[in-house]
Amino acid sequence: MKLEQLLHKHFGYSAFRPGQKEVIEAILQEKDVIALLPTGMGKSLCYQLPAYTLQKPVLIVSPLLSLMQDQVEELKRFGEKRVVALNSFLSITEKRNVLLYLEQYRFIFTSPEMLLQQQVQEKLAQMKLGLIVVDEAHCISQWGFDFRPDYLRIGEWFSKENRPPILALSATATSKVVQDIRETLSLKEPFEFMYNVDRPTIHLGRIVLEDKADKASWLMQHIKETAGPGILYVSSRKRAQQYSTAFLQAGIRTAAYHAGYGAEDRQFIQQQFIDGELDWIVATNAFGMGINKQDIRQVIHESMPANIANYMQEIGRAGRDGQSALAILLYSEGDEELAKFVVTGDLPTPHHVDRYQELLFQQIQPTQMLKNGELSETAFRVLDYWIQQESTEQVKARLNHLALEKYRAVDEMLKIIQTKGCIREHLVGYFGQKLQKKPENCCENCGIHYDEIKKTRLKEDKKIEMVPWESRLQQLLLGI
């Protein structure tokens, strides 16, 4: 059966989107593949369709529980029953049963951390897989070295002989990130498909304001007057809560989203947004990866993104339906210093390296550092990984290098903000590509007429009776 026939039979589509067929053909030729396809271009189909030809289980390593659940539900909507998410949502009994019958599933979703559990590895070693997929593969480079080291460990398991082909999927990646993916996953002469990162239907705004208070005033006015659905990205959980409360009190259907919520709460909030029960999400960068919502009209950054790759990932969540969308970045002088502080906040320091070794010498478990509150869970996880890999001096040098890299990434983002040239051209150029054509209302520097893009918000008949939103706005203006 031809690929187009399979496509129509299992998914109801009559034609492939750019890049899909090329990637699928390479997989069926048993090649390793790196595929960079923008959000909304159907990356998931690149492993879903081959599964019906390979007739062997496909293992998908995914970074987020919510993303796994979304993908599982999507496949079920297409009538697929042999799909499972092997993750922490399962009870002990459920996990035992899933592992017992794992080879009977067509699609197996899991996380890097779950993949490295001994019982999971032992079961997978007994199975013949048709394909291994690393979804959101840029996380290997962006998270592996300084946030979730288990991303680096999965390459050890993938390097075994007689493994099936590996498909690494992402929306955006620089040449350095692509190289990290190749090396970490031990890919063998991979076929690479790189789609242009530009999203011409997303219009790039940049508004320079005096300070946080001006940002808060501008945001309240803008969100009261213009239609969503939209995402507002902020730098901290506290700001997310403050803004969401202020918007709620102004009668706007809003929720905060950040890592302080439990996994089930985050999943519930995300589903409300997808179902249209919320107009705005006020979030830290914990929100949005893999979100399957087509009609997001606005993505606003209240604070400066840590790097260009994150910025492109985040604005790429808008306008997946092909209609015009706005990406507005607010900036005030000094934002870059806050960004540098935030991005290095969870990095261990040379002092932590010495302290870790001191505890080992005293025959005390280094986890004592966690109990004493000397460093965060993330920092300990990173420190523990690298100390097992390298000498003390090498670890110190690596941590210093990681901090410098993060500072440089913030500086690159600042160049985008401060450029007098075309913002879109600079963004595309950062990924080693050339802008093919400037759309109308391209960016702030080329000229953008907001009134042609933004729509007026329809007011609700009933407002939420709470403390007046003006009071909450005052707290934001005063930095409370």
SULBEL-V623278 format. One record per backbone hydrogen bond with DSSP energy under -1.0 kcal/mol. CO is the residue of the C=O (numbers start at 0). NH is the residue of the N-H. E is the energy in kcal/mol with one decimal. If there is no record, write none. Layout:
BEGIN
co: {CO:CO}
nh: {NH:NH}
e: {E:E}
END
This chain:
BEGIN
co: {1:2:3:4:5:6:6:7:16:18:19:20:21:22:23:25:26:31:32:33:34:35:37:42:43:43:44:46:48:49:49:50:56:57:58:59:60:63:64:65:66:67:68:69:70:71:72:73:74:75:80:81:81:83:84:86:90:91:92:93:94:95:96:98:100:101:105:106:107:108:109:110:111:113:116:117:118:119:120:123:130:131:132:133:135:136:137:138:138:142:142:147:148:148:149:152:153:154:156:164:165:166:167:168:169:173:174:175:176:177:178:179:180:181:190:192:198:200:202:203:204:206:210:211:212:213:214:215:216:217:218:219:220:221:224:228:228:229:230:231:232:235:236:237:238:239:240:241:242:243:244:246:247:252:252:254:256:257:261:262:263:264:265:266:267:268:269:270:271:272:278:279:280:281:282:283:287:290:293:295:296:297:298:299:300:306:307:308:309:310:311:313:314:318:324:325:326:327:328:330:331:333:334:335:336:337:338:339:343:348:349:350:351:352:353:354:355:356:357:358:359:364:365:366:367:368:369:375:376:377:378:379:380:381:382:383:385:390:391:392:393:394:395:396:397:398:399:400:401:402:403:404:405:406:407:408:409:410:411:412:413:414:421:422:423:424:425:427:428:441:442:448:449:449:454:463:467:467:468:469:470:471:472:473:474}
nh: {5:6:7:8:9:10:12:11:19:22:23:24:25:26:27:30:29:190:167:192:169:194:40:45:46:47:48:50:51:52:53:54:129:107:132:109:134:67:68:69:70:71:72:73:74:75:76:77:79:78:82:105:106:108:86:89:94:95:96:97:98:99:100:101:103:104:57:83:59:85:61:114:115:116:120:121:122:123:124:126:58:166:60:168:138:139:141:142:143:146:147:150:151:152:153:155:157:158:159:131:32:133:34:136:36:177:178:179:180:181:182:183:184:186:33:35:201:324:326:443:328:330:214:215:216:217:218:219:220:221:222:223:224:225:456:296:297:280:299:282:301:239:240:241:242:243:244:245:246:247:248:251:250:278:279:281:283:260:265:266:267:268:269:270:271:272:273:274:276:275:229:254:231:256:233:286:290:292:320:318:325:230:327:232:329:310:311:312:313:314:315:316:317:321:202:298:204:300:206:208:334:337:338:339:340:341:342:343:346:352:353:354:355:356:357:358:359:360:361:363:362:367:368:370:371:373:372:379:380:381:382:383:384:385:386:387:389:394:395:396:397:398:399:400:401:402:403:404:405:406:407:408:409:410:411:412:413:414:415:416:417:418:425:426:427:428:429:432:431:203:446:451:452:453:226:465:470:471:472:473:474:475:476:477:479}
e: {-2.2:-2.7:-2.0:-2.6:-2.6:-1.9:-1.1:-1.1:-1.7:-2.1:-2.5:-2.7:-1.7:-2.1:-2.4:-2.2:-2.1:-2.9:-3.1:-2.6:-1.9:-2.6:-2.1:-1.6:-1.7:-2.1:-2.1:-1.1:-1.6:-1.6:-3.0:-1.2:-3.0:-2.8:-3.4:-2.5:-2.3:-2.1:-2.6:-2.2:-2.2:-2.6:-2.6:-2.3:-2.1:-2.1:-1.9:-1.1:-2.4:-1.7:-1.6:-2.2:-2.1:-2.9:-1.3:-1.7:-2.8:-2.2:-2.2:-2.5:-2.5:-1.9:-1.6:-1.0:-1.9:-1.7:-2.7:-2.0:-3.2:-3.5:-3.3:-2.6:-1.1:-1.6:-2.6:-2.8:-1.7:-2.5:-2.2:-1.2:-2.4:-2.8:-3.5:-2.5:-2.3:-1.9:-2.8:-2.6:-1.6:-2.3:-2.4:-2.3:-1.8:-1.2:-1.3:-1.3:-2.2:-1.1:-1.1:-2.4:-2.9:-2.9:-2.8:-3.8:-2.1:-2.4:-2.0:-2.3:-2.3:-2.5:-2.4:-2.7:-2.1:-2.1:-2.6:-3.1:-2.2:-2.4:-2.6:-1.6:-2.1:-2.4:-1.9:-2.6:-2.2:-2.6:-2.8:-2.3:-2.1:-2.8:-2.9:-1.8:-1.4:-2.2:-2.4:-2.4:-1.5:-1.8:-2.9:-2.7:-2.9:-1.9:-2.3:-2.4:-2.8:-2.2:-2.2:-2.2:-2.7:-2.4:-2.2:-2.4:-1.9:-2.2:-2.0:-2.5:-1.6:-1.8:-2.5:-2.2:-2.2:-2.5:-2.5:-2.1:-2.2:-2.0:-2.5:-2.5:-2.5:-1.2:-2.4:-1.4:-3.0:-2.1:-2.6:-1.6:-2.3:-1.2:-1.6:-3.1:-3.0:-2.0:-2.0:-3.2:-2.7:-1.9:-2.6:-2.3:-2.6:-2.7:-1.5:-1.3:-1.9:-1.6:-2.9:-2.3:-3.3:-2.7:-2.4:-2.9:-2.0:-1.3:-2.3:-2.1:-2.0:-2.6:-2.4:-1.2:-1.4:-1.6:-2.2:-2.5:-2.4:-2.0:-2.3:-2.2:-2.0:-2.4:-1.8:-3.2:-1.7:-2.2:-2.5:-1.7:-2.3:-2.6:-1.3:-2.4:-2.6:-2.3:-2.6:-3.2:-1.8:-2.3:-2.3:-1.0:-2.5:-2.5:-2.1:-2.4:-2.5:-2.6:-2.1:-2.2:-2.7:-2.0:-2.3:-2.5:-2.0:-2.2:-2.5:-2.1:-1.9:-2.2:-2.1:-1.9:-2.2:-1.7:-1.4:-1.8:-2.5:-1.2:-1.8:-2.4:-2.6:-2.2:-1.7:-1.7:-2.0:-1.9:-1.7:-1.7:-1.7:-2.8:-3.1:-1.2:-1.3:-1.2:-2.8:-2.0:-1.5:-1.7:-2.8:-2.3:-2.7}
END
